[in-house]
Every structure is written in structure tokens, then in C-alpha cells.
Amino acid sequence: MAVIPRRRGMAGLGGASVLAGVGLWEWRAQRRRAGRLHVGDVLDGQAHQIDLSWPSAPISILFNVAQRQGFFERYLLDVRLTEGGVTGRDAIGDLQAGRSSVAVAPVLSWLDKLHEGEVQARLVMGLQAGTFRLLVRRRLKLTRVEDMVGRRIAITNPDMADRLFFSVVLRRKGMNPDTGPIWRVVSPQDMDGAIRGGDVDAVAVHDPLAWRLLNDPSLGLGELVNSVNGLYAQRTNLALGVGHAMLEHAPAAAAALVVALQDAARWLKTHIPETAGLLDGRIDGMAQAGIMAMMRHEVLGICPTGAELRVQLAQYIDEMKLLGRFPDTLGSAAYARAISMDLLHHNGPP
């Protein structure tokens, strides 16, 4: 495989590597000469195999719709899942190690890893809105985010984006997220016991686990804050990252994957009962009726690309600055452009 040259997108970050593959440059140049193209013009009509790393794909609403409703097949894609990944960081690690050519992970996880400068990928689309929920034990009468000082908050894995997301929420309220609350790692299967036993005061998780815990009356949990309402409701949580090798050698395959996932996201938004049926029996403790209720309390169909994606990435970058993970001197909009790519429409040179 050809070595793909790169240059640094941001001095001082060790940061965003930028594509300079000859094949991709030629492809993009053709698109620039043609101006803004129809989506069909960036697809080649050929069959492609794609190795994809997507944590928890078997219970992902969007993945199940794309695969089982034939959206991948519609665009001649043979999508093969990389096995074993638990978190978004695992998925990014698969791409970094060459076990996959495409990876799905929370935007916050992508930003952390891209900041390290070792991941050769671009973010090409958002996949779904976040479903983060901070659940508290009702008997403790915790009514404000500020009440989390000194409280024990359970998370399922320190590498999950749940902690990062709620760290931003805590910081916005003037708290130090590293020293304010006490973060406790509790496995999903032990979460019920930890709540019942009083070992934790709150839980920071995402659906479907969050929805199941919230709706189990025996646990006595209430929702203090979430990402499905307000500021974050229309913002993507997950992002699709494509490795530089695929962007150089098979950009049409990557574009086809983006279009397939867009179609699937739009379909599931208007086919909630059918989508819930696809997941019936796949999520522990949840039947079709419960899945349908959960979906109706989520924001569906979020799949930004191009300028819309870049705006959302810049917002996340601003929040990483808030946490002290990125320098304040970094231009958020410029960095968002450096780590992303619009595969479907002309947006200038990479």
C-alpha cells in the first residue's frame, strides 16, 4: 500500500494530519472543476468491502437499520464488523492498527485521539444525537448539577464518552470535574446492585442502559440532566472516521457508506415501530415496546456532514478548551476543518 504523505494541520497540537494522497487530490480536483455535484456523481457504482469498527453495533439502532433494512446493500457495500471493541477508543484503535478502514466513535473520543496526532483519519459525518443521562437517587434530593460535589457518580468505563460529556456540564456550572464528584467505575451488569446497595449516588450513562435504569421503579432513580433536550439535542454524538488509505484509494466507497447511513438515519426517524422490531430481543431487559418508548424520547435522524458537521466539531473543540484539553489559542473552526472532510459536496482543498 502506498505511503500517504501528511502535514500537520495545527502547530503545537501534534495534531491534525492532512491528506496529500495523489489519488485523492486528483479526485477532489475533478470535483472542484465540476463545481457542486449531485451525490450520485461521487459514487462509482462498484461493489466495495468495508471493514468497520463500531462498538456495540449489535444493539445500535442505526447500524441495525442500515444492515438489516438493506441500506448497505443498496449501495453495493459489504460491511464487515471488526470484533471485540467495547468503547469508541477501541474502535479508533482498530483503525489506527489497520484492523479496520472506518471507525465509529463519540466525537469527544475522536478529538482526544486526534489531538495526540497518531490517528490517520478524517471525520466525514455525524451519526446520531447523544443519549447521555445523569441519573440520581431520588431519596437524596439532588436537584442541581452543583449538588454533585462530593457525590459518587458511577460510569461503566473510564474510556467511555459519558464522563467527558458530563465533565463539560460540570465545568459549565463552575465545578472542577476531576475533583468535584467522585467517579466510580461500575460494570453494566453490576449497576443495579450498586444503586440498590447505596454504593453510588448517581449514574452517568447513555441509552439503552440509561433508559432501562431510569424506568426501573425498584431503583428509585430520577433524571437530573440529559443531552436529549436543550443545548445538545440537535448535536451529533458519534462521528464516522475514515482512514487516510481509504480516502486515497477508495473515496467512492467511503462516500457510499456516508450516503447509506444518511438514508438509514432518515428512514428510522419515520419508522420507529419497525426499527424497534429489528432490535427486539437484542437489548438485555428491553422488549419491542420498551425500545419504542425509548426511541420516542430520543432525537432521531441526526447525520450532519460538510459545513454542518464542521460547526458542531468546532463547538465540541470549544468545550475541550473549557476542560483544558486543548489550548485556548487554537482556532476551533480551522481545526474542525483540518480534521474533517466533506465527501459529498465541494468544500475546497483538504
The 8 nearest C-alpha neighbors of each residue, nearest first, counted from 0:
[[1, 2, 244, 3, 248, 247, 245, 243],
 [2, 0, 3, 244, 20, 248, 4, 247],
 [1, 3, 4, 0, 20, 244, 5, 243],
 [2, 4, 20, 1, 5, 19, 244, 243],
 [5, 3, 19, 2, 20, 18, 6, 17],
 [4, 6, 17, 18, 16, 19, 3, 7],
 [5, 7, 17, 16, 8, 4, 18, 19],
 [6, 8, 16, 9, 15, 14, 17, 10],
 [7, 9, 15, 16, 337, 17, 14, 6],
 [10, 8, 14, 7, 12, 15, 11, 334],
 [11, 9, 12, 13, 7, 8, 14, 15],
 [10, 12, 13, 9, 14, 329, 326, 7],
 [13, 11, 14, 10, 9, 114, 115, 116],
 [14, 12, 116, 11, 115, 10, 114, 9],
 [13, 15, 12, 116, 114, 9, 115, 7],
 [14, 16, 8, 338, 7, 116, 337, 9],
 [15, 17, 7, 6, 8, 5, 14, 119],
 [18, 16, 5, 6, 8, 15, 7, 19],
 [19, 17, 5, 20, 349, 16, 243, 4],
 [18, 20, 4, 5, 21, 17, 3, 24],
 [19, 21, 3, 23, 247, 22, 18, 24],
 [22, 20, 24, 23, 25, 19, 247, 3],
 [23, 21, 25, 247, 24, 20, 26, 248],
 [22, 24, 247, 26, 25, 20, 21, 27],
 [23, 25, 21, 27, 26, 22, 28, 20],
 [26, 24, 28, 22, 23, 27, 21, 29],
 [25, 27, 23, 29, 28, 24, 22, 30],
 [26, 28, 30, 24, 29, 25, 23, 31],
 [29, 27, 25, 31, 30, 26, 24, 32],
 [30, 28, 32, 26, 27, 31, 25, 33],
 [29, 31, 33, 27, 28, 32, 34, 345],
 [30, 32, 28, 34, 33, 29, 27, 345],
 [33, 31, 29, 30, 34, 28, 27, 35],
 [32, 34, 30, 31, 29, 35, 36, 28],
 [33, 35, 31, 32, 30, 36, 345, 344],
 [36, 34, 345, 344, 33, 37, 30, 31],
 [37, 35, 34, 344, 40, 38, 33, 30],
 [36, 38, 39, 40, 35, 41, 344, 343],
 [39, 37, 40, 41, 343, 36, 42, 344],
 [38, 40, 37, 42, 41, 36, 43, 44],
 [39, 41, 38, 37, 42, 36, 43, 343],
 [42, 40, 39, 38, 251, 43, 343, 254],
 [43, 41, 251, 39, 40, 44, 255, 254],
 [42, 44, 45, 251, 41, 40, 252, 39],
 [45, 43, 42, 46, 75, 74, 251, 39],
 [46, 44, 43, 47, 75, 42, 252, 74],
 [45, 47, 75, 76, 44, 48, 77, 74],
 [48, 46, 76, 252, 77, 49, 45, 75],
 [47, 49, 77, 76, 78, 50, 46, 79],
 [50, 48, 78, 51, 79, 77, 47, 100],
 [51, 49, 99, 79, 100, 80, 78, 101],
 [50, 52, 80, 101, 99, 102, 81, 79],
 [51, 53, 102, 81, 90, 80, 99, 103],
 [52, 54, 103, 56, 102, 90, 51, 55],
 [55, 53, 85, 84, 56, 86, 87, 90],
 [54, 56, 57, 58, 59, 53, 85, 84],
 [55, 57, 59, 54, 58, 53, 62, 63],
 [58, 56, 55, 59, 63, 281, 62, 54],
 [59, 57, 56, 55, 282, 281, 60, 278],
 [60, 58, 56, 62, 61, 57, 63, 55],
 [59, 61, 63, 62, 58, 64, 274, 278],
 [62, 60, 64, 63, 59, 65, 264, 263],
 [63, 61, 65, 59, 64, 60, 66, 56],
 [64, 62, 66, 60, 61, 65, 67, 59],
 [63, 65, 61, 68, 67, 62, 66, 263],
 [66, 64, 70, 62, 263, 63, 68, 71],
 [67, 65, 63, 69, 64, 68, 71, 62],
 [66, 68, 64, 69, 63, 65, 277, 70],
 [69, 67, 64, 66, 65, 70, 63, 263],
 [68, 70, 72, 67, 71, 66, 73, 65],
 [69, 71, 65, 73, 259, 72, 68, 66],
 [72, 70, 76, 73, 69, 74, 259, 66],
 [71, 73, 75, 69, 74, 76, 70, 77],
 [72, 74, 70, 71, 75, 69, 76, 259],
 [73, 75, 72, 71, 76, 255, 259, 70],
 [76, 74, 46, 72, 73, 47, 71, 77],
 [75, 77, 71, 47, 72, 74, 78, 46],
 [76, 78, 48, 47, 49, 79, 75, 72],
 [79, 77, 49, 76, 48, 50, 80, 51],
 [80, 78, 50, 51, 49, 77, 81, 48],
 [81, 79, 51, 52, 50, 82, 78, 53],
 [80, 82, 52, 51, 50, 79, 99, 83],
 [83, 81, 84, 80, 52, 54, 53, 85],
 [82, 84, 85, 81, 54, 89, 52, 90],
 [85, 83, 89, 54, 90, 86, 82, 52],
 [86, 84, 54, 89, 83, 55, 87, 90],
 [87, 85, 89, 88, 54, 159, 84, 90],
 [86, 88, 104, 90, 89, 105, 91, 54],
 [87, 89, 91, 86, 90, 92, 108, 158],
 [90, 88, 92, 84, 86, 87, 91, 85],
 [91, 89, 87, 93, 52, 92, 88, 102],
 [90, 92, 88, 94, 93, 89, 102, 95],
 [91, 93, 95, 89, 90, 94, 96, 88],
 [94, 92, 98, 90, 96, 91, 95, 99],
 [95, 93, 99, 97, 91, 92, 96, 100],
 [94, 96, 92, 93, 97, 118, 91, 119],
 [97, 95, 93, 94, 98, 92, 99, 91],
 [98, 96, 94, 99, 95, 93, 100, 92],
 [99, 97, 93, 96, 94, 100, 81, 50],
 [100, 98, 50, 94, 97, 51, 101, 93],
 [99, 101, 242, 50, 94, 241, 51, 245],
 [100, 102, 241, 51, 99, 240, 242, 94],
 [103, 101, 52, 240, 90, 51, 239, 91],
 [102, 104, 239, 53, 238, 52, 240, 90],
 [103, 105, 87, 237, 238, 106, 108, 109],
 [106, 104, 237, 108, 107, 236, 238, 87],
 [105, 107, 109, 108, 237, 238, 236, 110],
 [106, 108, 110, 105, 109, 111, 160, 315],
 [107, 109, 111, 105, 106, 110, 88, 160],
 [110, 108, 106, 112, 107, 111, 113, 105],
 [109, 111, 113, 107, 108, 112, 114, 106],
 [110, 112, 108, 114, 109, 113, 107, 115],
 [113, 111, 109, 114, 115, 110, 108, 118],
 [114, 112, 110, 116, 115, 111, 118, 109],
 [113, 115, 14, 112, 111, 116, 110, 12],
 [114, 116, 112, 113, 117, 13, 14, 111],
 [117, 115, 14, 13, 113, 114, 118, 15],
 [116, 118, 115, 119, 113, 112, 95, 14],
 [119, 117, 95, 113, 120, 116, 112, 91],
 [118, 120, 243, 242, 117, 16, 95, 121],
 [121, 119, 242, 243, 241, 118, 240, 122],
 [120, 122, 339, 338, 240, 241, 340, 123],
 [123, 121, 240, 339, 239, 124, 338, 340],
 [122, 124, 340, 339, 239, 341, 240, 121],
 [125, 123, 304, 239, 303, 238, 122, 302],
 [124, 126, 238, 302, 303, 235, 237, 239],
 [127, 125, 302, 237, 238, 301, 235, 124],
 [126, 128, 301, 235, 236, 237, 302, 125],
 [129, 127, 235, 236, 234, 301, 298, 233],
 [128, 130, 236, 131, 226, 235, 127, 227],
 [129, 131, 205, 206, 226, 227, 132, 128],
 [132, 130, 205, 226, 225, 129, 204, 161],
 [131, 133, 225, 205, 204, 203, 134, 224],
 [134, 132, 203, 224, 223, 202, 222, 225],
 [133, 135, 222, 202, 201, 221, 223, 220],
 [136, 134, 201, 220, 221, 137, 200, 222],
 [135, 137, 220, 138, 139, 200, 219, 201],
 [138, 136, 139, 220, 140, 221, 219, 135],
 [137, 139, 140, 136, 219, 141, 220, 135],
 [138, 140, 137, 141, 136, 200, 135, 142],
 [141, 139, 138, 137, 142, 136, 135, 146],
 [142, 140, 139, 146, 143, 135, 137, 136],
 [141, 143, 140, 223, 146, 144, 145, 135],
 [144, 142, 145, 146, 141, 223, 147, 224],
 [143, 145, 146, 147, 169, 142, 172, 223],
 [144, 146, 143, 147, 148, 172, 174, 169],
 [147, 145, 144, 143, 148, 141, 142, 150],
 [146, 148, 150, 145, 180, 144, 149, 179],
 [149, 147, 179, 180, 150, 146, 145, 174],
 [148, 150, 180, 179, 181, 147, 151, 146],
 [151, 149, 180, 147, 148, 181, 200, 152],
 [150, 152, 181, 199, 200, 182, 180, 201],
 [153, 151, 201, 182, 202, 183, 181, 199],
 [152, 154, 202, 183, 184, 182, 185, 203],
 [155, 153, 184, 203, 156, 185, 183, 204],
 [154, 156, 185, 186, 184, 187, 153, 157],
 [155, 157, 158, 159, 154, 184, 185, 186],
 [158, 156, 159, 184, 154, 155, 162, 160],
 [159, 157, 156, 160, 86, 88, 87, 108],
 [158, 160, 156, 161, 157, 86, 162, 87],
 [159, 161, 163, 162, 164, 108, 107, 105],
 [162, 160, 164, 159, 163, 204, 203, 165],
 [161, 163, 165, 164, 160, 166, 159, 203],
 [164, 162, 166, 160, 161, 165, 167, 107],
 [165, 163, 161, 167, 166, 162, 160, 168],
 [164, 166, 168, 167, 162, 163, 169, 161],
 [165, 167, 163, 176, 169, 164, 168, 162],
 [168, 166, 170, 165, 164, 169, 171, 163],
 [169, 167, 165, 171, 166, 170, 172, 164],
 [168, 170, 166, 172, 174, 171, 167, 176],
 [169, 171, 174, 173, 167, 172, 168, 175],
 [172, 170, 168, 169, 173, 167, 174, 321],
 [173, 171, 169, 170, 174, 168, 145, 144],
 [172, 174, 170, 171, 169, 175, 145, 168],
 [175, 173, 170, 169, 172, 176, 179, 145],
 [174, 176, 179, 177, 178, 170, 173, 169],
 [177, 175, 166, 179, 178, 169, 174, 170],
 [178, 176, 175, 179, 180, 166, 181, 182],
 [177, 179, 175, 176, 180, 181, 149, 148],
 [180, 178, 148, 175, 176, 149, 177, 174],
 [181, 179, 149, 148, 150, 147, 178, 151],
 [180, 182, 151, 150, 152, 149, 183, 179],
 [183, 181, 152, 151, 153, 180, 184, 154],
 [182, 184, 153, 152, 154, 185, 181, 151],
 [185, 183, 154, 155, 153, 156, 182, 186],
 [184, 186, 155, 153, 154, 190, 183, 189],
 [185, 187, 155, 189, 188, 190, 184, 156],
 [188, 186, 190, 189, 155, 185, 208, 191],
 [187, 189, 186, 190, 191, 185, 192, 155],
 [190, 188, 186, 187, 192, 191, 193, 185],
 [189, 191, 193, 187, 192, 188, 185, 186],
 [192, 190, 194, 193, 189, 195, 218, 188],
 [191, 193, 195, 194, 189, 190, 196, 188],
 [192, 194, 198, 190, 196, 191, 195, 197],
 [195, 193, 191, 197, 192, 196, 199, 198],
 [194, 196, 192, 197, 193, 191, 218, 198],
 [197, 195, 193, 194, 198, 192, 199, 191],
 [196, 198, 194, 199, 195, 193, 200, 192],
 [197, 199, 193, 196, 194, 200, 195, 151],
 [200, 198, 151, 197, 201, 194, 152, 193],
 [199, 201, 151, 136, 150, 152, 135, 197],
 [202, 200, 135, 152, 134, 199, 153, 136],
 [201, 203, 153, 134, 152, 133, 204, 154],
 [204, 202, 133, 154, 132, 153, 161, 134],
 [205, 203, 209, 132, 161, 131, 202, 154],
 [204, 206, 131, 209, 130, 132, 208, 207],
 [207, 205, 209, 208, 210, 130, 131, 204],
 [206, 208, 210, 209, 211, 205, 282, 293],
 [209, 207, 206, 211, 210, 205, 212, 204],
 [210, 208, 206, 205, 212, 204, 211, 207],
 [211, 209, 213, 207, 206, 208, 212, 214],
 [210, 212, 208, 214, 209, 213, 207, 215],
 [213, 211, 209, 215, 214, 210, 208, 218],
 [214, 212, 210, 211, 220, 215, 209, 221],
 [213, 215, 211, 212, 216, 210, 220, 218],
 [214, 216, 212, 217, 213, 218, 211, 219],
 [217, 215, 218, 219, 214, 220, 213, 212],
 [216, 218, 215, 219, 195, 220, 214, 212],
 [219, 217, 216, 220, 215, 195, 194, 212],
 [218, 220, 216, 217, 137, 136, 221, 215],
 [221, 219, 136, 135, 137, 218, 213, 134],
 [220, 222, 135, 134, 137, 136, 223, 213],
 [221, 223, 134, 224, 133, 135, 132, 220],
 [222, 224, 133, 134, 221, 135, 142, 225],
 [225, 223, 133, 222, 132, 226, 134, 144],
 [224, 226, 132, 131, 227, 133, 228, 130],
 [227, 225, 231, 131, 228, 130, 232, 129],
 [226, 228, 232, 225, 130, 297, 298, 231],
 [229, 227, 232, 226, 231, 225, 230, 233],
 [228, 230, 232, 231, 227, 226, 233, 225],
 [229, 231, 232, 228, 226, 233, 234, 227],
 [232, 230, 234, 226, 233, 229, 227, 228],
 [231, 233, 227, 228, 229, 234, 226, 230],
 [234, 232, 231, 128, 235, 301, 298, 230],
 [233, 235, 231, 128, 232, 236, 311, 129],
 [236, 234, 128, 127, 125, 237, 301, 126],
 [235, 237, 129, 128, 105, 127, 106, 234],
 [238, 236, 105, 126, 104, 106, 125, 235],
 [239, 237, 125, 106, 126, 124, 103, 104],
 [240, 238, 103, 124, 122, 123, 102, 125],
 [239, 241, 122, 102, 121, 101, 120, 123],
 [242, 240, 101, 120, 121, 100, 122, 243],
 [243, 241, 120, 100, 244, 245, 119, 101],
 [242, 244, 246, 120, 245, 119, 247, 241],
 [245, 243, 247, 242, 246, 248, 3, 100],
 [246, 244, 249, 248, 247, 243, 242, 250],
 [247, 245, 250, 243, 244, 249, 248, 242],
 [246, 248, 23, 244, 245, 22, 20, 249],
 [247, 249, 245, 246, 244, 250, 22, 23],
 [250, 248, 245, 252, 251, 246, 247, 253],
 [251, 249, 246, 253, 252, 245, 254, 247],
 [250, 252, 254, 42, 253, 249, 43, 41],
 [253, 251, 255, 250, 249, 254, 47, 256],
 [252, 254, 250, 256, 251, 255, 257, 249],
 [255, 253, 251, 257, 256, 252, 342, 250],
 [256, 254, 252, 258, 257, 253, 74, 251],
 [255, 257, 259, 253, 254, 258, 260, 252],
 [256, 258, 254, 260, 255, 259, 261, 253],
 [257, 259, 261, 255, 260, 256, 262, 254],
 [260, 258, 256, 262, 70, 261, 257, 71],
 [259, 261, 263, 257, 262, 258, 264, 256],
 [262, 260, 258, 264, 263, 259, 302, 257],
 [261, 263, 259, 265, 260, 264, 266, 258],
 [262, 264, 260, 266, 65, 261, 265, 64],
 [265, 263, 300, 261, 266, 267, 262, 260],
 [266, 264, 300, 262, 268, 263, 267, 261],
 [265, 267, 263, 268, 264, 269, 262, 270],
 [266, 268, 270, 269, 264, 265, 271, 274],
 [267, 269, 265, 299, 300, 266, 270, 271],
 [268, 270, 267, 266, 271, 265, 272, 300],
 [271, 269, 267, 273, 268, 272, 274, 266],
 [270, 272, 274, 273, 267, 269, 275, 268],
 [273, 271, 275, 274, 270, 276, 291, 287],
 [274, 272, 276, 275, 270, 271, 277, 267],
 [275, 273, 271, 277, 276, 272, 270, 267],
 [274, 276, 272, 278, 287, 277, 291, 273],
 [277, 275, 273, 279, 274, 278, 287, 272],
 [276, 278, 274, 275, 279, 273, 63, 64],
 [279, 277, 275, 281, 276, 280, 274, 58],
 [280, 278, 287, 276, 286, 281, 277, 275],
 [279, 281, 282, 286, 278, 285, 283, 287],
 [280, 282, 278, 279, 58, 283, 57, 285],
 [283, 281, 285, 280, 58, 284, 278, 279],
 [284, 282, 285, 281, 280, 286, 208, 207],
 [283, 285, 282, 286, 211, 280, 289, 281],
 [284, 286, 282, 283, 289, 290, 287, 280],
 [287, 285, 279, 289, 288, 280, 290, 284],
 [286, 288, 279, 290, 275, 289, 276, 291],
 [289, 287, 291, 290, 286, 292, 275, 285],
 [288, 290, 292, 291, 286, 287, 285, 293],
 [291, 289, 293, 287, 292, 288, 275, 294],
 [290, 292, 288, 294, 289, 275, 293, 287],
 [293, 291, 289, 295, 290, 294, 288, 296],
 [294, 292, 290, 296, 291, 295, 289, 210],
 [293, 295, 297, 291, 296, 292, 290, 271],
 [294, 296, 292, 293, 297, 291, 298, 271],
 [297, 295, 293, 294, 292, 298, 227, 291],
 [298, 296, 294, 295, 227, 299, 293, 130],
 [297, 299, 128, 227, 232, 296, 300, 233],
 [300, 298, 268, 301, 297, 127, 128, 264],
 [299, 301, 264, 265, 268, 302, 127, 298],
 [300, 302, 127, 128, 299, 126, 235, 303],
 [301, 303, 126, 125, 127, 261, 300, 124],
 [304, 302, 308, 125, 307, 124, 301, 305],
 [303, 305, 124, 308, 307, 123, 341, 306],
 [304, 306, 341, 308, 307, 309, 340, 303],
 [305, 307, 309, 308, 310, 304, 341, 346],
 [308, 306, 310, 309, 305, 303, 304, 311],
 [309, 307, 304, 303, 311, 305, 306, 310],
 [308, 310, 312, 306, 311, 335, 307, 336],
 [311, 309, 313, 307, 308, 312, 306, 314],
 [310, 312, 314, 308, 313, 309, 315, 307],
 [311, 313, 309, 315, 314, 310, 335, 308],
 [312, 314, 316, 331, 310, 332, 311, 315],
 [315, 313, 311, 317, 312, 316, 310, 318],
 [314, 316, 318, 312, 317, 313, 319, 311],
 [317, 315, 313, 319, 318, 314, 331, 312],
 [318, 316, 320, 314, 315, 319, 313, 321],
 [319, 317, 321, 315, 320, 316, 322, 167],
 [318, 320, 316, 322, 321, 324, 317, 325],
 [321, 319, 325, 323, 317, 318, 322, 324],
 [320, 322, 318, 319, 323, 317, 170, 167],
 [321, 323, 319, 320, 324, 318, 167, 170],
 [324, 322, 320, 321, 325, 319, 326, 327],
 [323, 325, 319, 322, 320, 326, 321, 111],
 [324, 326, 320, 323, 319, 327, 329, 316],
 [327, 325, 328, 329, 320, 323, 324, 12],
 [326, 328, 329, 320, 325, 330, 323, 317],
 [329, 327, 326, 330, 325, 331, 320, 11],
 [328, 330, 327, 326, 331, 325, 334, 9],
 [331, 329, 333, 332, 334, 328, 327, 335],
 [330, 332, 313, 334, 333, 316, 329, 335],
 [333, 331, 335, 313, 334, 330, 336, 310],
 [334, 332, 336, 330, 335, 331, 337, 313],
 [333, 335, 337, 331, 336, 332, 330, 338],
 [336, 334, 332, 313, 309, 333, 337, 338],
 [335, 337, 333, 339, 334, 338, 309, 332],
 [336, 338, 334, 335, 8, 339, 15, 333],
 [339, 337, 121, 335, 336, 15, 122, 334],
 [340, 338, 122, 121, 336, 337, 123, 335],
 [341, 339, 123, 342, 121, 122, 305, 349],
 [340, 342, 305, 343, 344, 123, 304, 346],
 [343, 341, 254, 340, 344, 123, 250, 253],
 [342, 344, 341, 38, 254, 41, 345, 36],
 [345, 343, 35, 341, 342, 36, 346, 305],
 [344, 346, 35, 347, 31, 30, 34, 343],
 [347, 345, 344, 341, 348, 305, 340, 349],
 [346, 348, 345, 349, 31, 27, 28, 341],
 [349, 347, 346, 27, 24, 28, 31, 345],
 [348, 347, 18, 17, 340, 337, 19, 336]]
